[in-house]
């Protein structure tokens, strides 16, 4: 997925985010994060956190496929769901799965 990013300072850059999963129900979505200098990009199930000010600063979330992602600003977290569990991204760290579906 190609995405044009505009930082808070007005800088533009283009990011190329690899697909993670070719079949549905994997999603593609752009979600704000609690940190205004970072954005969450989900590209067909592969999730990335990118720094909007510096395109060289990014990380891939080690969950595949991401089937849903929710920003919960009042808790300062992102919530990711795959086929089996929920995981939280809090203060720049991914927690262990919050629960496993049975």
C-alpha positions as CSV (number, residue, x, y, z in Angstrom):
1,X,0.0,0.0,0.0
2,X,1.3,3.4,-0.9
3,X,0.4,6.2,1.5
4,X,1.3,9.9,1.5
5,X,2.0,11.0,5.1
6,X,1.8,14.7,6.2
7,X,3.5,15.4,9.5
8,X,2.2,17.9,12.1
9,X,5.1,20.2,11.0
10,X,3.9,20.1,7.4
11,X,6.5,17.7,6.0
12,X,5.3,15.2,3.4
13,X,6.7,11.7,2.6
14,X,5.4,8.6,0.9
15,X,5.4,5.3,2.6
16,X,5.2,1.9,1.0
17,X,3.7,-0.7,3.4
18,X,3.9,-4.3,2.5
19,X,0.7,-6.4,2.5
20,X,0.6,-9.1,5.2
21,X,-2.3,-11.4,4.2
22,X,-3.9,-11.7,0.8
23,X,-7.2,-13.2,1.8
24,X,-10.2,-11.6,3.6
25,X,-10.9,-10.8,6.3
26,X,-7.5,-8.9,6.7
27,X,-8.0,-5.2,6.7
28,X,-6.3,-2.1,5.4
29,X,-6.7,1.0,7.6
30,X,-4.9,4.1,8.9
31,X,-5.4,4.8,12.6
32,X,-4.2,7.7,14.7
33,X,-2.2,6.8,17.8
34,X,-2.0,8.4,21.2
35,X,1.3,9.9,20.1
36,X,0.6,12.7,17.6
37,X,3.9,12.1,15.8
38,X,3.1,8.4,15.1
39,X,0.5,6.7,12.9
40,X,-0.7,3.1,12.7
41,X,-1.0,1.7,9.2
42,X,-2.6,-1.7,8.5
43,X,-1.9,-3.0,5.0
44,X,-3.9,-6.2,4.3
45,X,-3.4,-7.5,7.8
46,X,0.2,-6.2,8.4
47,X,0.4,-3.5,11.0
48,X,3.1,-0.8,11.2
49,X,3.7,2.2,13.5
50,X,5.4,5.0,11.7
51,X,6.9,8.2,12.9
52,X,5.2,11.0,10.8
53,X,8.2,13.3,11.2
54,X,10.9,10.8,10.3
55,X,10.1,8.1,7.7
56,X,13.1,6.0,8.7
57,X,11.7,5.5,12.2
58,X,9.0,2.7,12.0
59,X,8.3,-0.7,13.4
60,X,6.1,-3.7,12.4
61,X,3.6,-5.0,14.9
62,X,4.3,-8.8,15.2
63,X,0.7,-9.9,14.7
64,X,-0.5,-11.4,11.4
65,X,-3.1,-11.0,10.2
66,X,-4.5,-8.0,11.9
67,X,-8.3,-8.3,11.6
68,X,-9.2,-5.2,13.5
69,X,-7.4,-2.3,15.2
70,X,-8.9,0.3,17.5
71,X,-7.5,3.4,19.0
72,X,-8.5,4.1,22.6
73,X,-7.2,7.5,23.3
74,X,-8.6,7.8,26.8
75,X,-6.4,4.8,27.8
76,X,-3.5,5.8,25.5
77,X,-3.5,2.5,23.6
78,X,-4.1,0.7,20.4
79,X,-6.0,-2.6,20.5
80,X,-5.2,-5.2,17.8
81,X,-7.2,-8.4,17.0
82,X,-6.1,-11.4,15.0
83,X,-7.8,-14.8,14.7
84,X,-7.0,-15.9,18.2
85,X,-6.3,-13.0,20.6
86,X,-6.4,-9.3,21.5
87,X,-3.1,-7.5,22.0
88,X,-2.5,-3.9,23.3
89,X,0.1,-1.4,22.1
90,X,0.8,0.8,25.1
91,X,3.6,3.4,25.6
92,X,5.5,2.1,22.5
93,X,5.3,-1.6,23.7
94,X,3.2,-4.5,22.6
95,X,1.7,-6.4,25.5
96,X,1.2,-10.2,25.6
97,X,-2.2,-11.3,24.2
98,X,-5.0,-10.0,26.4
99,X,-7.2,-13.0,25.9
100,X,-7.5,-16.0,23.7
101,X,-10.7,-16.9,21.9
102,X,-11.9,-20.4,22.4
